[in-house]
Amino acid sequence: MAAICGFGILALGGCAQLEQQGQLFEIKPAPSRSPQTAPRVDNRNSVQHKELVAQFGGEYQAPAAEAYLDAILVKLARASDYPNQTAYKVTILNTPVVNAFALPSGNLYVTRGLLALAGDASEVAAVMAHEIGHVTSRHSALRAEREREAAVITKAAEVIQNKQKGEEIRSSQRLSVASFSRQQELEADAIGVRVIARAGYDPYGASRFLTALGKSSELRAALYSKNKSSIDFDILSTHPSTPDRVARAVAAARQIGAPGIGQRDREGYLAAITGVAFGDDPAEGYVRARVFTHPRLGFTFVAPEGFLLENSAEAVFGVREKENEALRLDSVRAPTSQSLESYVASGWVDGLLRSSVRRLEVNGLPAVTATARAGEWNFRLAVIQLDNEVYRLIFAMRALNEDTERRFDASIASFRRLTPQEADDVHGLKIAVVTAAPGDTIDTLAARMVTPNRPVEYFLLLNELDPGAAIIPGEHYKIVTE
């Protein structure tokens, strides 16, 4: 019911000499190309740009962060393999999804979810340089050309040979395109490491960010009991695994020099992203512990005890840790000529026990509850009408007993309309930067975090720390606050 919380495919990506410990690490300068200078044109009024921004929650306004990223882009463009080809301009997208991509026009996009995860300037530079690598290597054009070739071969096979043979060739071509895409990603990774080094940034920033991305995926898997492979950063099989990319990124950086070279500018980066929103846009619904609130749609409800909630574009999902229980909340347009009882029995839920259908009111709102069974699962469901929408709250469990009935009924009874004051009094989460005091520990700093779940784990993730790491007095750390 908001921007989906997931992990997108990350596309990753110079100072001619860097000195450390008396050693001189030479980096080949960017090859000289066309003498023309790319015009400083803002391409963000194009139809393509507007459609893309609309798909990712709109543009997020963060002038300090945008100016900081644009300054990095200037350095990266000068250090790229084609320094005069394109002038790049960044747009920050209003979504917690960790993602970045670029268009040949010079429009480069990063999400605020990515800004929260990145630890310093070299890491975000690596992401943007990777994207520039895709553009300068014409990967999108080459991929489109390969797909067109695959389509032509498939069509020829269907005409000349039998259908079975055509399907075999179609499958072969899909694998070929997938392999080509993996190679593109690795090529862009290597380009990115070279470019950030030439721009004066720490070439190990790429591997650090990819490591953080892998840990982020693991945390979500642990929180929501999902198969790790289904939500990993590498959503498509066409992209190499995070461990493989980390190893390759480290190897590419070692070709340039030992760890410790190049600029990281953690302080400058943290200052630039201070105040950037974290997590769901509260106007599109947000989670606080077991409570889900949607100010724009005007309702709130409380999940049963022990549940972890996750907001997405399609629905609110919940799981109970270490239990075979789950919930889903979504909405449909209210049927105009059908009662709620008839709607419940209309076939959208399998195994409905018609004798269990009950009409009631939930905090003054018309509602119907029922029970269903399918295989080993039992379902307790409620449909509640609020204005022109019907909200469907479905609880799934292996064993349905008096305790589960009581807990789920209490959750159904918690669904209510927000007051106008409550809807207006929305406090989104944001990134804050704090200075560690003597005696501070991971636990004391994590106690200042406001996150839907597991503040210690989120504190470690945002600051790229391992459990048990020492907190250094005077150091700056990211936390999440209201």
N, C-alpha and C positions, 0 to 999 in steps of 0.2 A: 504493500500500500504506500510505498515510497520508492525512491531510487534503490534498486536492488543492491544488497550488500554481497558482493561477490568479488572475485579477483579476475580481472581481465588479462588478456595477453599483453605482456609488457614488451615494448620494443626498446632495447638499450642502445648508446653511442658515445691546445695544444702548446709557447715557450719552446724554443728550440733547444735550450740546454737547462738542465736542472742539476744543482750541486748539493751533495750530501756527504758528510763525514770525509771531506777532502777528495771524494771521487766525483768525476764529471760524467753524467749520464747523457749521452747525445741522442737526440730524437730527430729523425729526419724531418725537415720542414715540409709543410704541405706543398704539393707540386704546383707550379705556376700554371695557370690556365688562361682563360680569356682576360685581356686587360680591362674589359669593361667592368664597371661597378654596378652591382644589382641595385635597382631603384628602391628607395625606402617607401614601399607601397603597403598600405593596410588593406588586406584582402578580406577583411571580416564583414563585408557587406554582401558577399556572394550568397547565392541561394544554397550552395553546397554547405557553406559554413553555418548558415542559419538552421538548416535541417539537422546537421550534425549536433549542434549545440542543443537543439530542442530534444534530441534523443537522449542526452546525458544530463538532464536536469536543469538545463539553462546555464548561463554564464555566471560564475561566482565573482563578486566584486571584492578584490583584495589588492588595492593599489600598491602597497609596499611589497607584497610578494610578487606581484606581476612585474614591477620595475626591477626587482632583484633578478628574476628569471630572465627578463629581456636583456639585462646586462651580461648574464652568462651566455645567452644566445649569440650576442655580438662576438664574444671571444670564440665561441665554438664555430661560428660561421667563418671567421677569419682563418681558423685552424683546420677547417675541413679540407677534403681532397679537391673541392671545387669552391674556393673562397669567394668567387665573384658571381656565383650562379644564382643565388637566391638570398633575399633578405627575409629573415624569420621573425615572426611575431607570436607571442604566446597568448593563449586563452586558457583561463582556469575554469574547469567545469564543476558544477555544483553537484557532485556525487561522491559518496564515500568509497566507491569502487576504486581500486588501485589500477590506473591505466594511463597510457599516454600514446599519442600517435601524431603523425604529421601529414600534411598534404603537399603535393608538389608546388602549390601556390605560395608556400612559405608560412602557412598557418600551422602552428604547432600547439598541441593541446595536452594539458596535464590535469588530472583530477585533484581535488583537494584531499582525497584519500591518499593519493601518492605523496603529496606534500607532507602529510602527517607522518607517513612511514619513513620517508627519507631522513637520514641523520645529519647530513651536511651538504655543502655546495657541490662537492665532488660527486656525491651519489646522484643528486638530481641532474647534474651536468651529464653524468653517464647515461641516464635515461634519455635525455634530450639529444645527446650526440648519437645514440643508437637510432633514434627516429630520423635524424638528419642523414644517417648512413643509409636508411631505407630509401630516402628520397634521392640522394646523390647516386645510389646504385640502381635507380629506376626499378626497384623491386616490384612495385605495384604494376607497372607496365609489363615487366617480364612475366609476372604471375598471370596477368590477364592474357598475354600472348600464349603461354603454355596451356591455359584452360581452353582457349579457342582451338588450339591444335588438338587437344584431347576431344573436344566436341566434334571436330571434323573427322578424326579417326573413328570415333564411335559411330557416327552416322554412316561412314563408309562401310564399317563392319556390319551394320544392320542391313544395309542394302545388298551387299555382296555375299555375306555369309548367313548362316542360320542365326536365330535369335540367341541361342545358347552361347555361340561363339562371340556374338556381339556383346553379351553381358560380361564374358570373360575379359574382353579387351577394355570395356568400360571400367571394370574393376582395376585392371592393370594401370590404366591411365590415371585413375584417382590416386593410386599409390605413388605414381610418378610425380604427380602434382604435389602430394603431401611431402615427399622427400625433397623436392625442390624448395618448398617453403621452409623446411627445417634448415636447409643450407643457407637460405636467406637470413634467417634469424641469427645463425652463428656468424655469418659474414658481417651483419650489422653490429653484433657484439664486438667483434674484433676491430671494426672501424671505430666504434665508440671509444674503446680503450685508447686507441692511438690518438684520436682527436682530443680527448680530454687531457691527455698528457701534453700534447702540443700546445693546448690552451693554458697550461700551467697548473692543472688540477691533478690531484692524486689519482693515478690510474687504477688503484685498488678500490676506488669508489664503486665501480660496477659490481665487483664480487661481493662487497659488503651489502649493497642494496639487494642483490639477488638472494643473499643469505637471509636478510630480513624478510623478504617476500616469502621465502619458503617457511619461515617460522610463523608468519602471519597465517598462512594456509593451514599449518598444523594446529594452531590455536583454534581456528574456526572448526576444524574437524573434531577437536577435543570437546569444544563447547556444545556442538550441535549433533554429535554422534553420527556424522556423515562419513561416507567412504571418502577417504582423503583424495583419491584419484578423481572423484567427481567434482571437487571444488578447488583443486590445486590451481596454482598460477598457470600451469600449462593446460588450459581447458581443452584445447584441441590437440589431437594426436599429431598434428602437423608441426608441433613445437617441441623442442628438446626439453628434457626434464631439468628442473632447477639445479640439482646437484651437478649434472653434466655441464650446465652453463656456468655455474660457479667455478668449477675446475678449469674450464677453458678461459674464463675471464681472468682468473689468477695467473694462469700460464701466460696469457697475453701481457699482463702487467709485469711479470717477471722478465719478459723480454726487454722491457724498458728500464727497469731498475729494481732495487730492493725496496721493501716497504718503508714508508717514511718520506718519500719524495713527493713533491707537488703540494698544492694548496688544498686544504679541506674547508676552511672558513666555517667551522661549526657555529661560532658565535654570531657571525653575520647572518647565516642561514636561519638560526633560531630566532633572531630579532625580526627577520622578514616574515616568518610564518606565525609569529605570536598573534593570537586572536583569530586565526583561521578556524572556521567551523569544523567540528569533528563529528563523524557519524551521520546519522540520518538528519535530513532537513526537518526540523520540528514541525514546520507547516504541513509536511507530508506524512506525519505520524512518527512517533518516537517511543522508545522503550526506556523505562526506568525500573530496574529490578523486575518485578512480576507485572508491572502496570504498563499497558499500552494506551496511548492517548493520541487522538487525531484531531487537532484543533480545527482544521479546515472542514472536515466532515462532521465535527461536533459530537464526538462520543469518546468514551473511555471504558476499559474493562480490566479486570485483574485475573491473571492466570492462577491456577491452583498452586499451592505451596510446592516448592522444589522445581518448578518449571523455568526453563530458560527460553526467552522469546527472541525472535529474529524477524525484523521487518523486511519485506521485499516488495517489488513492484506489483506482484500478483496477490499476495496475501501476507498475513502474519502467521508465522509458524512457531511452534513451541515443542520442546521435548523435556521430559523429566529425566534428570541425570540418573543413570544406573537403573532405570525402570523402563518397562515396555509400555510407555504412555506417550502420546503426542496430541497436539491440537493444531487446528487450522481455522483462521478467521478470514473470510473474504466477503464480497458483496456482489449483488446483482440488482438490476433494475427491478423495482417492485412490480409484480404482475398487475395489470390494470383490471382484468376481469376474472380474477381467480383468487379464492381465499387462500390464506396461509396454509390451512390444512390441506387443500387440494394441491398447493405448490409442493409441500413436503412429500406428497404421495405421487408426484408427477413423473418419477423415475430417475431423478438425478442422483439418488443414493440407492445403492444395492442393498438387498437384505432387510428392507424396512419392515419392522413389526408394526402392522397397521393398528393393532390393539393398543400400542403404546403412545399413539399420537394424542397430545394434550394441548388444549388452548389455555393460555394464561396471559397475564400482563407482567412485564419486567420493568419496574420503575416507571410505570405509566405508559409503556410502549407495548403495542400488540405483539404477541409472540406465540410460537408453537414449539413444543419439545417432542422428541421421539427417541426411540432406540432402534438400532439396526445391528445385524450380525452378518459377517462375511468370512467364511473360513474360520481361522483361529481368533479373529478380531471381533471385538464388540465396539459399538459406536453409540455415543450419547450426543445428540445434536439438538440445536436450537436455531430457529429462524426468527429474527427480531426485526420489525419494520421501524425504520427511522426516516421520516419524511418520505422521499421517493426511492429509498434504497431498502433492500432486504439484506441483513447481515446474517451470514451462515457461520455458526460456531460449532465445530465438529471436534469431539474428543474421541480418541482411539485408545483402546487398552486391550491387553490380553485377557485379563480377568475383570469382570464386572461384578462388584460386590457392594455392600452397603457403604463402605468407606469411600470407594471411588465415586459412587453415585452422589454421596454427600459433598465431596470436594468439587465435583464438576457442576453440581447444581448451584453451589455457592458462587462459582465463577460465572455461571450464566446470570445469576441474580445481580452480579456486580456491573453488568452492562448498563450504561446510563448515558443520557444526554449531558453534554457539558453546559455549564452556565456561560453566558457571554463573558463574564469576568474571567472564568477559567480558560476560555478559548483565547482571550487576549493576553493572558498572563503566561506567555510561552517563553521558556528560557532554553535556548539551544546550547549544546556543548561546544567548547572551543579549546584550542591548544593554548596552554599557558606555559611559561618558562619560569622555573624557580631556581634559586641559588641554594645549594645544599649547605646546611649549617653543621658545625661540629656535633657529632652524635647522631646525625641523620643516618638512616638505613633504608634499604629497599622498602621495608614495611612501613616506616614512618612517612616516606614520600608517597607510596602507593595509597596510604590512608587518605591522602588529599585528593585522590582521583575520583571523578564522578563518571563511571562507565556503567553500561547495562549489566555487565557481569565481570567477575574476576579482575579486580583492579591491579593486583600484583602482576599477573601475566601481561596485562596491557602496558603497565609501566615498563616492564622488562623489554617488551617488543618495541615500544616507541623509542626507547633509549639504547637499543641494541646491546642489552646486558644479559649475561648469563645468571641463573639463580646462584645466590651466594656472593655475587660480585660486591666489591667494596664501593661505597659511596664516598666520593672525594669532596671534602669541604671546599666551598668556593666554586665548584663546578656547576654548570647550568644543566638542568634536566627538564625534559618535556613532561608535563602532566596534562590531564583533561579536567576542565572545570566548567561550571555553568556560567 
